Amino acid sequence: MQAGTTLGSQDDVLTELAKLGETRTWEPGATVVAEGDEADCMYLIHTGELRAVVCGKGGRVTELNILGPGEFFGELMISGERRVASVVVIERAQLTRISREAFEQALLGQPRLALLLVQRLALRVRTLTRTVAHLVSVDAYGRLVGLFDALAIQQGGQRAVPGPISQARIAERLGASRPMVHRLLHDLVHGGYIEMTRERIVLLKKLPPRW
């Protein structure tokens, strides 16, 4: 990106940014950045889906958010510190890696890029604030109901959460233990509220507000 270049939309900014780095494909399960690693670059997402997670006490993993095309992560490299979360590929992804040096040069020549960065950081802070508030104020069952509501779609006349989605993944998204999630799902199945298969979780009837 050259100084003096005029950028219009956010897509224009990301297109110009992509020219500063190296693009490659990442397979599902790959860890792009790991919590605690040196923060020396950022990534743009062109295709695919990734998730940001943190590891807490006892090795419990909590999912912070899901990232997709048009987004970027690792921008906290500008602080020169270490990664505060890991980012793992869910669906095959094409990413562009941009070094700290290249990004800092782009910031100097393009004020609109700095504005985009501030806007994205503000949005991410709001998202994380809502996530933490939800984890603190709602019990594990309430978070499970909220997760089902957010993910469920109509399939063949039934409302279902498409999969595969493992109990371990559900636990990470809820910030709960795997035994707790296993017990809740087991109870809901036996209560006739849900039906679980490898491909999906069918919501047979309205879930009770409390359990």
N, C-alpha and C positions, 0 to 999 in steps of 0.2 A: 504494500500500500504506500503510495507516494504522498508526500505532503501536498496539500492543495486539492486532492481528489475530493469531489463532493459526493457524499453518500446520501441516498434517499431513505428507503425503507430499512427496517431491521434486517430483512433478507439481503439487502445490498451490503450491509455491514458484515454479515456472516460470510457472504461470498468473497468479499475482499480479504477477510481474515483467513479464509481457507487457503489463500494464495501464499500465506506466510509460513505454512507448515507442510508436514508430510502426512499423506493420507494412506491408511491401511485398513484391512478388515479384521475384525475380532470375532472369535467363535463363542457360542454360548458357554457360560461357566468361567470364562477368562476374567481375571482380575486386572483391570486397567490401571488403577492406582490403589495402593494399600494404605490403610490407616497407619500413621507413624512414619511413612516414607518421606524423603525430602520432596518439598513442593517446588519443582523446577520447570513445570510446563502446565499447559491447560489443553483441553480437548473440545472440539466441535463435534456435534453428532449430526451426521447426514442421514443415516438410516439405522433401524434397529431399536432396541429397548434395553435400558440399563437400570440398575437400582443402586442407590447410595445406602450403605449400612454402617453402623458403628457397633463395636464389641464392648459390652459392659462387664460388670462383675460376674465371675463364674463362667465367663465365656459366652454369655447370652448375647445373641445378635439381635439388633433392632433395626428395622428398615425405616429410613428417614423419608425417602421419596423415590418416585419413578421418573426416569429421564428419557426423552425421546427426540426425534428429528427436530432440528431447529434450535435445540438447547445447547448449552455448553457447561462444562464443569472444570474444576481445578483453578478457577480464577483467583482463589486466595493465595496463589503462588506470589502475588504481588507483595504479600507481607513477608515473604522470604522464610516462612516457617515450615512446619511439617504438615502432612495431610491429616485432617481431622476426621476423615471418613474413608471407607473403601468404596470403590465403584466397580460393580460386577456386571458382566454382560448377561442379559436374559435371552434376547433374540439377536441373531447374527447382526453385527453392527459395523458400519463404516464410519471411522473417526479420523479427524485431522488433529495431529499433535502440533502445538505451537509452543516454542520455547519462551521462557520468561524474557530473554533479551529481545526477541523479535516482537513480542507483545508490547513491551515497554517503548520500543521505537515507534510502533503504530500509535500508541497513546499520545506520544509527543506530537505526531503529525496530524492526528484526527480527533478533535474534541468530541465529536458525536459518538465515537467509540467509548470514551470515558463515561458519557451520559448513559449509554446502553448498559455498561457495566454496573453503574450505580443503581439503575432501575432493576436489573436482574438480581443484584445483591439484596435490595429492599424486598423484592418479591420472595426470595428464598428465605429471608429472615421471617417474613410473615407466615410462610408455609410451615417453617420449623416451629414457630411459636404456637400455631394452631395444633400441630402434631403433639408437642409437649403438653399443652393444656389439655388435650383430649386424653393423653395417657394418664395424666394426673387426676382428672376429674371423673373419668368413667371407668367402671370396673371391666375386667377382661371379657365378660359376657356382653356387656354393652358395646365394647369395641368390636367384638365379633359380629354382632348384628349390624353395626355401621359398615363394616367391611363387606358383608354380604349385600347390603343395600347399594353400596357403591359399585360393586362388580357384577351384580346380577343382570342378565339380559333375557329376552324372550327366546326360547328355543323349542320349536315343535309344540307350541301351545303351553309350555311350562316355563316358569321363571327359574333360571339356573345360573350358577356361578361357573363359567367355563374353566376348564383345566387343561392339562393337569396342574393341580396346586397342592403341594404336600402339606402335611401338618406342621412340618418344620418351617415352611415358608409362611404359613398362616401365623405361627407363633412369632416369627420375626416381624411381621407387619403389625401385630398387636402389641409387641413389647411384652409378651407373656411367655411363660414356660411351656415347653412341649407337653409335659404331663397335664397341665391345666387345659390346654387346647384339646388334647386327646379326650379328656373327661367330658368337656362341654360337647364336643361333636358326638361322642358315644351316647350321651344323654339325649341329645336332640334327635339322633337316629331312632333310639328306642322309644322316644316320645311321639314318633310319627311326624316330626316337623321337617326333617330333611332326609334325603336319600343320597348316599355317596357312592360314586363309581370312580374309576381311574380317570375318566374323561371330564367329569363335572360333579357339582353338588347341586341337586335339585331341591328347590324350596317348595315343599309340598303344601304348606299352609303358613299363615302369618305367624312369625316368631313372637313369643310372649315378651313383654317389655322387660321382665326381670326373670332371673333363673336362680 
